Amino acid sequence: MRGLLAVLLVMVVGACSSRKVEVGTGVTPSSGVSLNVSNTLSQDVNVYVTSGGTDLLVGQVAANSTKALAVNGVAAGSTVSLKAVTVDGTRTYTRDDVVLSGTYAWTLP
């Protein structure tokens, strides 16, 4: 009887042991398009691409600087709107009907 109990105990412990699990986020598909944003303002801006009524944050550009921002999740050739919002939220700049293909240059303001 003790032998049977020992075998069952070993089986239960083996069944309850932990397994190695790897968790990660999926890779966002790259569309091969980017924005080259020149921010001539005196404060940083958050840059968004609006596609299908949804704003997608693509990055932040520091004051008086230029930065290349990859646009992931939007297909090349899509017509979108661009939006830049100052970090304090007081000013918003937009550009409508932009066809994304390759690298699109945008100078603020």
KOLKEMAR-90301 format. One record per atom (N, C-alpha, C): residue in three letters; chain; x, y, z; atom name; residue number from 1. Coordinates in steps of 0.1 Angstrom, whole numbers, plus 5000, padded with zeros to 4 digits. Example, Ala and Ser with C-alpha at 12.3 -4.5 7.8 and 13.67 -1.06 7.14 Angstrom:
REM KOLKEMAR-90301
+-----+-------+------+------+------+------+-----+
: res : chain :    x :    y :    z : atom :   n :
+-----+-------+------+------+------+------+-----+
: ala :     A : 5132 : 4943 : 5078 :    N :   1 :
: ala :     A : 5123 : 4955 : 5078 :   CA :   1 :
: ala :     A : 5132 : 4967 : 5078 :    C :   1 :
: ser :     A : 5128 : 4978 : 5071 :    N :   2 :
: ser :     A : 5137 : 4989 : 5071 :   CA :   2 :
: ser :     A : 5129 : 5000 : 5079 :    C :   2 :
+-----+-------+------+------+------+------+-----+
This chain:
REM KOLKEMAR-90301
+-----+-------+------+------+------+------+-----+
: res : chain :    x :    y :    z : atom :   n :
+-----+-------+------+------+------+------+-----+
: met :     A : 5008 : 4988 : 5000 :    N :   1 :
: met :     A : 5000 : 5000 : 5000 :   CA :   1 :
: met :     A : 5009 : 5013 : 5000 :    C :   1 :
: arg :     A : 5020 : 5013 : 5008 :    N :   2 :
: arg :     A : 5029 : 5024 : 5009 :   CA :   2 :
: arg :     A : 5035 : 5026 : 4995 :    C :   2 :
: gly :     A : 5038 : 5016 : 4988 :    N :   3 :
: gly :     A : 5045 : 5017 : 4975 :   CA :   3 :
: gly :     A : 5035 : 5024 : 4965 :    C :   3 :
: leu :     A : 5023 : 5020 : 4965 :    N :   4 :
: leu :     A : 5013 : 5026 : 4956 :   CA :   4 :
: leu :     A : 5011 : 5040 : 4959 :    C :   4 :
: leu :     A : 5011 : 5044 : 4972 :    N :   5 :
: leu :     A : 5009 : 5058 : 4977 :   CA :   5 :
: leu :     A : 5021 : 5066 : 4972 :    C :   5 :
: ala :     A : 5033 : 5060 : 4973 :    N :   6 :
: ala :     A : 5045 : 5067 : 4969 :   CA :   6 :
: ala :     A : 5045 : 5070 : 4954 :    C :   6 :
: val :     A : 5041 : 5060 : 4946 :    N :   7 :
: val :     A : 5040 : 5062 : 4932 :   CA :   7 :
: val :     A : 5030 : 5073 : 4928 :    C :   7 :
: leu :     A : 5019 : 5073 : 4935 :    N :   8 :
: leu :     A : 5008 : 5083 : 4932 :   CA :   8 :
: leu :     A : 5014 : 5097 : 4936 :    C :   8 :
: leu :     A : 5021 : 5098 : 4947 :    N :   9 :
: leu :     A : 5026 : 5111 : 4952 :   CA :   9 :
: leu :     A : 5036 : 5116 : 4942 :    C :   9 :
: val :     A : 5045 : 5107 : 4936 :    N :  10 :
: val :     A : 5055 : 5112 : 4926 :   CA :  10 :
: val :     A : 5048 : 5116 : 4914 :    C :  10 :
: met :     A : 5037 : 5110 : 4910 :    N :  11 :
: met :     A : 5030 : 5114 : 4898 :   CA :  11 :
: met :     A : 5023 : 5127 : 4900 :    C :  11 :
: val :     A : 5017 : 5130 : 4911 :    N :  12 :
: val :     A : 5010 : 5142 : 4914 :   CA :  12 :
: val :     A : 5021 : 5154 : 4914 :    C :  12 :
: val :     A : 5032 : 5152 : 4921 :    N :  13 :
: val :     A : 5042 : 5162 : 4921 :   CA :  13 :
: val :     A : 5048 : 5165 : 4907 :    C :  13 :
: gly :     A : 5049 : 5155 : 4899 :    N :  14 :
: gly :     A : 5054 : 5157 : 4886 :   CA :  14 :
: gly :     A : 5044 : 5164 : 4877 :    C :  14 :
: ala :     A : 5031 : 5162 : 4879 :    N :  15 :
: ala :     A : 5021 : 5169 : 4871 :   CA :  15 :
: ala :     A : 5020 : 5183 : 4875 :    C :  15 :
: cys :     A : 5023 : 5187 : 4888 :    N :  16 :
: cys :     A : 5022 : 5200 : 4893 :   CA :  16 :
: cys :     A : 5034 : 5209 : 4891 :    C :  16 :
: ser :     A : 5045 : 5203 : 4886 :    N :  17 :
: ser :     A : 5057 : 5211 : 4885 :   CA :  17 :
: ser :     A : 5056 : 5222 : 4875 :    C :  17 :
: ser :     A : 5063 : 5232 : 4876 :    N :  18 :
: ser :     A : 5062 : 5244 : 4867 :   CA :  18 :
: ser :     A : 5069 : 5241 : 4854 :    C :  18 :
: arg :     A : 5064 : 5247 : 4844 :    N :  19 :
: arg :     A : 5070 : 5246 : 4830 :   CA :  19 :
: arg :     A : 5076 : 5260 : 4826 :    C :  19 :
: lys :     A : 5086 : 5260 : 4818 :    N :  20 :
: lys :     A : 5092 : 5272 : 4813 :   CA :  20 :
: lys :     A : 5083 : 5278 : 4802 :    C :  20 :
: val :     A : 5078 : 5290 : 4804 :    N :  21 :
: val :     A : 5070 : 5297 : 4794 :   CA :  21 :
: val :     A : 5076 : 5310 : 4791 :    C :  21 :
: glu :     A : 5077 : 5313 : 4778 :    N :  22 :
: glu :     A : 5082 : 5325 : 4773 :   CA :  22 :
: glu :     A : 5070 : 5334 : 4768 :    C :  22 :
: val :     A : 5070 : 5346 : 4773 :    N :  23 :
: val :     A : 5059 : 5355 : 4769 :   CA :  23 :
: val :     A : 5065 : 5368 : 4763 :    C :  23 :
: gly :     A : 5059 : 5372 : 4752 :    N :  24 :
: gly :     A : 5064 : 5384 : 4746 :   CA :  24 :
: gly :     A : 5053 : 5391 : 4738 :    C :  24 :
: thr :     A : 5056 : 5402 : 4733 :    N :  25 :
: thr :     A : 5046 : 5409 : 4724 :   CA :  25 :
: thr :     A : 5049 : 5406 : 4710 :    C :  25 :
: gly :     A : 5039 : 5406 : 4702 :    N :  26 :
: gly :     A : 5041 : 5404 : 4688 :   CA :  26 :
: gly :     A : 5049 : 5415 : 4681 :    C :  26 :
: val :     A : 5055 : 5412 : 4670 :    N :  27 :
: val :     A : 5063 : 5421 : 4662 :   CA :  27 :
: val :     A : 5053 : 5429 : 4654 :    C :  27 :
: thr :     A : 5053 : 5442 : 4655 :    N :  28 :
: thr :     A : 5045 : 5451 : 4647 :   CA :  28 :
: thr :     A : 5050 : 5451 : 4632 :    C :  28 :
: pro :     A : 5041 : 5447 : 4623 :    N :  29 :
: pro :     A : 5046 : 5447 : 4609 :   CA :  29 :
: pro :     A : 5050 : 5461 : 4604 :    C :  29 :
: ser :     A : 5062 : 5461 : 4598 :    N :  30 :
: ser :     A : 5067 : 5474 : 4593 :   CA :  30 :
: ser :     A : 5062 : 5476 : 4579 :    C :  30 :
: ser :     A : 5056 : 5488 : 4576 :    N :  31 :
: ser :     A : 5051 : 5491 : 4563 :   CA :  31 :
: ser :     A : 5061 : 5497 : 4554 :    C :  31 :
: gly :     A : 5073 : 5500 : 4559 :    N :  32 :
: gly :     A : 5084 : 5506 : 4551 :   CA :  32 :
: gly :     A : 5082 : 5521 : 4548 :    C :  32 :
: val :     A : 5073 : 5527 : 4556 :    N :  33 :
: val :     A : 5071 : 5542 : 4554 :   CA :  33 :
: val :     A : 5075 : 5548 : 4567 :    C :  33 :
: ser :     A : 5080 : 5561 : 4565 :    N :  34 :
: ser :     A : 5084 : 5569 : 4577 :   CA :  34 :
: ser :     A : 5081 : 5583 : 4575 :    C :  34 :
: leu :     A : 5082 : 5591 : 4586 :    N :  35 :
: leu :     A : 5080 : 5605 : 4586 :   CA :  35 :
: leu :     A : 5093 : 5611 : 4590 :    C :  35 :
: asn :     A : 5097 : 5622 : 4583 :    N :  36 :
: asn :     A : 5109 : 5629 : 4587 :   CA :  36 :
: asn :     A : 5104 : 5643 : 4592 :    C :  36 :
: val :     A : 5102 : 5644 : 4605 :    N :  37 :
: val :     A : 5096 : 5656 : 4611 :   CA :  37 :
: val :     A : 5106 : 5666 : 4616 :    C :  37 :
: ser :     A : 5105 : 5678 : 4611 :    N :  38 :
: ser :     A : 5113 : 5689 : 4615 :   CA :  38 :
: ser :     A : 5105 : 5698 : 4624 :    C :  38 :
: asn :     A : 5108 : 5698 : 4637 :    N :  39 :
: asn :     A : 5101 : 5706 : 4647 :   CA :  39 :
: asn :     A : 5108 : 5719 : 4649 :    C :  39 :
: thr :     A : 5103 : 5730 : 4644 :    N :  40 :
: thr :     A : 5109 : 5743 : 4646 :   CA :  40 :
: thr :     A : 5103 : 5751 : 4658 :    C :  40 :
: leu :     A : 5094 : 5744 : 4665 :    N :  41 :
: leu :     A : 5088 : 5750 : 4677 :   CA :  41 :
: leu :     A : 5098 : 5750 : 4689 :    C :  41 :
: ser :     A : 5094 : 5758 : 4699 :    N :  42 :
: ser :     A : 5103 : 5759 : 4711 :   CA :  42 :
: ser :     A : 5099 : 5748 : 4722 :    C :  42 :
: gln :     A : 5090 : 5739 : 4718 :    N :  43 :
: gln :     A : 5087 : 5728 : 4727 :   CA :  43 :
: gln :     A : 5085 : 5715 : 4720 :    C :  43 :
: asp :     A : 5086 : 5703 : 4727 :    N :  44 :
: asp :     A : 5085 : 5690 : 4721 :   CA :  44 :
: asp :     A : 5070 : 5688 : 4716 :    C :  44 :
: val :     A : 5069 : 5679 : 4706 :    N :  45 :
: val :     A : 5056 : 5676 : 4701 :   CA :  45 :
: val :     A : 5055 : 5661 : 4700 :    C :  45 :
: asn :     A : 5042 : 5656 : 4702 :    N :  46 :
: asn :     A : 5039 : 5642 : 4700 :   CA :  46 :
: asn :     A : 5033 : 5641 : 4686 :    C :  46 :
: val :     A : 5037 : 5632 : 4678 :    N :  47 :
: val :     A : 5033 : 5631 : 4664 :   CA :  47 :
: val :     A : 5024 : 5618 : 4662 :    C :  47 :
: tyr :     A : 5013 : 5621 : 4656 :    N :  48 :
: tyr :     A : 5003 : 5610 : 4653 :   CA :  48 :
: tyr :     A : 5000 : 5609 : 4639 :    C :  48 :
: val :     A : 4997 : 5596 : 4634 :    N :  49 :
: val :     A : 4991 : 5594 : 4621 :   CA :  49 :
: val :     A : 4977 : 5589 : 4623 :    C :  49 :
: thr :     A : 4967 : 5596 : 4617 :    N :  50 :
: thr :     A : 4953 : 5593 : 4618 :   CA :  50 :
: thr :     A : 4949 : 5585 : 4606 :    C :  50 :
: ser :     A : 4945 : 5573 : 4608 :    N :  51 :
: ser :     A : 4941 : 5564 : 4597 :   CA :  51 :
: ser :     A : 4928 : 5557 : 4601 :    C :  51 :
: gly :     A : 4917 : 5558 : 4593 :    N :  52 :
: gly :     A : 4905 : 5552 : 4596 :   CA :  52 :
: gly :     A : 4898 : 5557 : 4609 :    C :  52 :
: gly :     A : 4901 : 5570 : 4612 :    N :  53 :
: gly :     A : 4895 : 5576 : 4624 :   CA :  53 :
: gly :     A : 4903 : 5573 : 4637 :    C :  53 :
: thr :     A : 4914 : 5566 : 4636 :    N :  54 :
: thr :     A : 4922 : 5562 : 4648 :   CA :  54 :
: thr :     A : 4935 : 5569 : 4648 :    C :  54 :
: asp :     A : 4938 : 5576 : 4659 :    N :  55 :
: asp :     A : 4952 : 5582 : 4660 :   CA :  55 :
: asp :     A : 4962 : 5571 : 4665 :    C :  55 :
: leu :     A : 4973 : 5571 : 4658 :    N :  56 :
: leu :     A : 4984 : 5562 : 4661 :   CA :  56 :
: leu :     A : 4996 : 5570 : 4664 :    C :  56 :
: leu :     A : 5001 : 5570 : 4677 :    N :  57 :
: leu :     A : 5012 : 5577 : 4681 :   CA :  57 :
: leu :     A : 5025 : 5571 : 4675 :    C :  57 :
: val :     A : 5032 : 5579 : 4667 :    N :  58 :
: val :     A : 5044 : 5574 : 4660 :   CA :  58 :
: val :     A : 5057 : 5578 : 4667 :    C :  58 :
: gly :     A : 5056 : 5589 : 4676 :    N :  59 :
: gly :     A : 5068 : 5593 : 4683 :   CA :  59 :
: gly :     A : 5067 : 5607 : 4688 :    C :  59 :
: gln :     A : 5078 : 5611 : 4695 :    N :  60 :
: gln :     A : 5079 : 5624 : 4700 :   CA :  60 :
: gln :     A : 5092 : 5631 : 4693 :    C :  60 :
: val :     A : 5090 : 5644 : 4690 :    N :  61 :
: val :     A : 5102 : 5651 : 4684 :   CA :  61 :
: val :     A : 5105 : 5663 : 4693 :    C :  61 :
: ala :     A : 5117 : 5664 : 4697 :    N :  62 :
: ala :     A : 5122 : 5674 : 4706 :   CA :  62 :
: ala :     A : 5121 : 5688 : 4699 :    C :  62 :
: ala :     A : 5121 : 5698 : 4707 :    N :  63 :
: ala :     A : 5120 : 5712 : 4702 :   CA :  63 :
: ala :     A : 5133 : 5715 : 4693 :    C :  63 :
: asn :     A : 5131 : 5722 : 4683 :    N :  64 :
: asn :     A : 5141 : 5727 : 4674 :   CA :  64 :
: asn :     A : 5150 : 5715 : 4669 :    C :  64 :
: ser :     A : 5144 : 5704 : 4665 :    N :  65 :
: ser :     A : 5152 : 5693 : 4660 :   CA :  65 :
: ser :     A : 5144 : 5686 : 4649 :    C :  65 :
: thr :     A : 5151 : 5676 : 4643 :    N :  66 :
: thr :     A : 5145 : 5668 : 4632 :   CA :  66 :
: thr :     A : 5147 : 5653 : 4636 :    C :  66 :
: lys :     A : 5136 : 5646 : 4634 :    N :  67 :
: lys :     A : 5137 : 5631 : 4637 :   CA :  67 :
: lys :     A : 5129 : 5623 : 4627 :    C :  67 :
: ala :     A : 5135 : 5612 : 4624 :    N :  68 :
: ala :     A : 5128 : 5602 : 4615 :   CA :  68 :
: ala :     A : 5120 : 5593 : 4623 :    C :  68 :
: leu :     A : 5107 : 5591 : 4620 :    N :  69 :
: leu :     A : 5098 : 5582 : 4628 :   CA :  69 :
: leu :     A : 5092 : 5572 : 4619 :    C :  69 :
: ala :     A : 5094 : 5559 : 4622 :    N :  70 :
: ala :     A : 5088 : 5548 : 4615 :   CA :  70 :
: ala :     A : 5073 : 5548 : 4617 :    C :  70 :
: val :     A : 5066 : 5545 : 4607 :    N :  71 :
: val :     A : 5051 : 5544 : 4608 :   CA :  71 :
: val :     A : 5048 : 5529 : 4606 :    C :  71 :
: asn :     A : 5045 : 5523 : 4617 :    N :  72 :
: asn :     A : 5042 : 5509 : 4617 :   CA :  72 :
: asn :     A : 5026 : 5507 : 4618 :    C :  72 :
: gly :     A : 5021 : 5497 : 4612 :    N :  73 :
: gly :     A : 5007 : 5494 : 4613 :   CA :  73 :
: gly :     A : 4998 : 5501 : 4602 :    C :  73 :
: val :     A : 5005 : 5509 : 4594 :    N :  74 :
: val :     A : 4997 : 5516 : 4583 :   CA :  74 :
: val :     A : 5004 : 5511 : 4570 :    C :  74 :
: ala :     A : 4996 : 5507 : 4561 :    N :  75 :
: ala :     A : 5001 : 5502 : 4548 :   CA :  75 :
: ala :     A : 5006 : 5513 : 4539 :    C :  75 :
: ala :     A : 5017 : 5510 : 4532 :    N :  76 :
: ala :     A : 5022 : 5519 : 4522 :   CA :  76 :
: ala :     A : 5012 : 5522 : 4512 :    C :  76 :
: gly :     A : 5011 : 5535 : 4508 :    N :  77 :
: gly :     A : 5001 : 5539 : 4498 :   CA :  77 :
: gly :     A : 4988 : 5544 : 4505 :    C :  77 :
: ser :     A : 4987 : 5543 : 4518 :    N :  78 :
: ser :     A : 4975 : 5547 : 4525 :   CA :  78 :
: ser :     A : 4974 : 5563 : 4525 :    C :  78 :
: thr :     A : 4962 : 5568 : 4525 :    N :  79 :
: thr :     A : 4960 : 5582 : 4526 :   CA :  79 :
: thr :     A : 4956 : 5585 : 4541 :    C :  79 :
: val :     A : 4964 : 5593 : 4548 :    N :  80 :
: val :     A : 4962 : 5595 : 4562 :   CA :  80 :
: val :     A : 4962 : 5610 : 4565 :    C :  80 :
: ser :     A : 4960 : 5613 : 4578 :    N :  81 :
: ser :     A : 4962 : 5627 : 4582 :   CA :  81 :
: ser :     A : 4973 : 5627 : 4593 :    C :  81 :
: leu :     A : 4981 : 5637 : 4593 :    N :  82 :
: leu :     A : 4992 : 5638 : 4603 :   CA :  82 :
: leu :     A : 4987 : 5648 : 4613 :    C :  82 :
: lys :     A : 4991 : 5646 : 4626 :    N :  83 :
: lys :     A : 4988 : 5655 : 4637 :   CA :  83 :
: lys :     A : 5000 : 5656 : 4646 :    C :  83 :
: ala :     A : 5003 : 5668 : 4650 :    N :  84 :
: ala :     A : 5014 : 5671 : 4660 :   CA :  84 :
: ala :     A : 5008 : 5679 : 4671 :    C :  84 :
: val :     A : 5009 : 5674 : 4683 :    N :  85 :
: val :     A : 5004 : 5681 : 4695 :   CA :  85 :
: val :     A : 5015 : 5685 : 4704 :    C :  85 :
: thr :     A : 5016 : 5698 : 4708 :    N :  86 :
: thr :     A : 5027 : 5702 : 4718 :   CA :  86 :
: thr :     A : 5025 : 5694 : 4730 :    C :  86 :
: val :     A : 5036 : 5691 : 4737 :    N :  87 :
: val :     A : 5035 : 5683 : 4749 :   CA :  87 :
: val :     A : 5026 : 5689 : 4760 :    C :  87 :
: asp :     A : 5024 : 5702 : 4760 :    N :  88 :
: asp :     A : 5015 : 5708 : 4770 :   CA :  88 :
: asp :     A : 5001 : 5708 : 4765 :    C :  88 :
: gly :     A : 4998 : 5703 : 4753 :    N :  89 :
: gly :     A : 4985 : 5702 : 4747 :   CA :  89 :
: gly :     A : 4978 : 5715 : 4743 :    C :  89 :
: thr :     A : 4986 : 5726 : 4743 :    N :  90 :
: thr :     A : 4980 : 5738 : 4739 :   CA :  90 :
: thr :     A : 4978 : 5741 : 4724 :    C :  90 :
: arg :     A : 4987 : 5735 : 4716 :    N :  91 :
: arg :     A : 4986 : 5737 : 4702 :   CA :  91 :
: arg :     A : 4986 : 5724 : 4694 :    C :  91 :
: thr :     A : 4979 : 5724 : 4683 :    N :  92 :
: thr :     A : 4978 : 5712 : 4675 :   CA :  92 :
: thr :     A : 4980 : 5716 : 4660 :    C :  92 :
: tyr :     A : 4988 : 5709 : 4653 :    N :  93 :
: tyr :     A : 4991 : 5711 : 4639 :   CA :  93 :
: tyr :     A : 4987 : 5699 : 4631 :    C :  93 :
: thr :     A : 4980 : 5701 : 4620 :    N :  94 :
: thr :     A : 4975 : 5689 : 4612 :   CA :  94 :
: thr :     A : 4979 : 5691 : 4597 :    C :  94 :
: arg :     A : 4980 : 5680 : 4590 :    N :  95 :
: arg :     A : 4981 : 5680 : 4576 :   CA :  95 :
: arg :     A : 4972 : 5668 : 4571 :    C :  95 :
: asp :     A : 4963 : 5671 : 4562 :    N :  96 :
: asp :     A : 4953 : 5661 : 4557 :   CA :  96 :
: asp :     A : 4957 : 5656 : 4544 :    C :  96 :
: asp :     A : 4952 : 5645 : 4540 :    N :  97 :
: asp :     A : 4953 : 5638 : 4527 :   CA :  97 :
: asp :     A : 4968 : 5636 : 4523 :    C :  97 :
: val :     A : 4975 : 5630 : 4533 :    N :  98 :
: val :     A : 4989 : 5626 : 4530 :   CA :  98 :
: val :     A : 4990 : 5612 : 4525 :    C :  98 :
: val :     A : 4996 : 5609 : 4514 :    N :  99 :
: val :     A : 4998 : 5596 : 4509 :   CA :  99 :
: val :     A : 5011 : 5591 : 4514 :    C :  99 :
: leu :     A : 5011 : 5580 : 4523 :    N : 100 :
: leu :     A : 5023 : 5575 : 4528 :   CA : 100 :
: leu :     A : 5030 : 5565 : 4519 :    C : 100 :
: ser :     A : 5042 : 5569 : 4514 :    N : 101 :
: ser :     A : 5050 : 5560 : 4507 :   CA : 101 :
: ser :     A : 5064 : 5565 : 4508 :    C : 101 :
: gly :     A : 5073 : 5556 : 4512 :    N : 102 :
: gly :     A : 5087 : 5560 : 4514 :   CA : 102 :
: gly :     A : 5088 : 5568 : 4526 :    C : 102 :
: thr :     A : 5095 : 5580 : 4525 :    N : 103 :
: thr :     A : 5097 : 5589 : 4536 :   CA : 103 :
: thr :     A : 5090 : 5602 : 4533 :    C : 103 :
: tyr :     A : 5081 : 5606 : 4542 :    N : 104 :
: tyr :     A : 5074 : 5619 : 4540 :   CA : 104 :
: tyr :     A : 5080 : 5629 : 4549 :    C : 104 :
: ala :     A : 5084 : 5641 : 4543 :    N : 105 :
: ala :     A : 5089 : 5652 : 4551 :   CA : 105 :
: ala :     A : 5078 : 5662 : 4556 :    C : 105 :
: trp :     A : 5079 : 5665 : 4569 :    N : 106 :
: trp :     A : 5069 : 5674 : 4574 :   CA : 106 :
: trp :     A : 5076 : 5684 : 4583 :    C : 106 :
: thr :     A : 5074 : 5697 : 4580 :    N : 107 :
: thr :     A : 5081 : 5707 : 4589 :   CA : 107 :
: thr :     A : 5070 : 5714 : 4597 :    C : 107 :
: leu :     A : 5072 : 5715 : 4610 :    N : 108 :
: leu :     A : 5063 : 5722 : 4619 :   CA : 108 :
: leu :     A : 5068 : 5736 : 4622 :    C : 108 :
: pro :     A : 5061 : 5746 : 4623 :    N : 109 :
: pro :     A : 5047 : 5747 : 4621 :   CA : 109 :
: pro :     A : 5044 : 5747 : 4606 :    C : 109 :
+-----+-------+------+------+------+------+-----+
